[in-house]
Amino acid sequence: MHAPVLAAVAGWALALGTTAACADAAASPDNAARGAALVANRNQGLCVLCHAVPGVAAPLHGSLAPDLAGVGARLSTAQLRERLTAPERFNPDSLMPSYRRSEGLTRVAAQRQGQPLFSEAQLDDVVAYLATLR
């Protein structure tokens, strides 16, 4: 039902110009501090556009998706990773983009085509951060 909207949101997010993993992220994976910075970044992680995030001022976060407070207590790290890589498996109508998929998207900037929103290291960092939200 919302597949075209999902593809458009993911494409829009890619068009914003998210960056690939930096050398620092590759050097020490699963850094929760880097993950927190990605989640709170309205231009890169994009999580706060839809989710309330602990520690982020209310006027700066969205209310379209579930609050992330306590998500680390509710879901395992494997479940968190799967929610970030295949959100449509849990909610076919979800507007949340896959942070590792790069095919089947629409309205993607030419320089970002074929590139996922997060590198594998960035995904590890975000999962590490979300796991701390207990």
Secondary structure, 3 states (H helix, E strand, C coil): CCHHHHHHHHHHHHHCCCCCCCHHHHHCCCCHHHHHHHHHCCCCCCHHHCCCCCCCCHHHCCCCCCCCCCHHHHCCHHHHHHHHHCHHHCCCCCCCCCCCCCCCCCCCCHHHCCCCCCCHHHHHHHHHHHHHCC
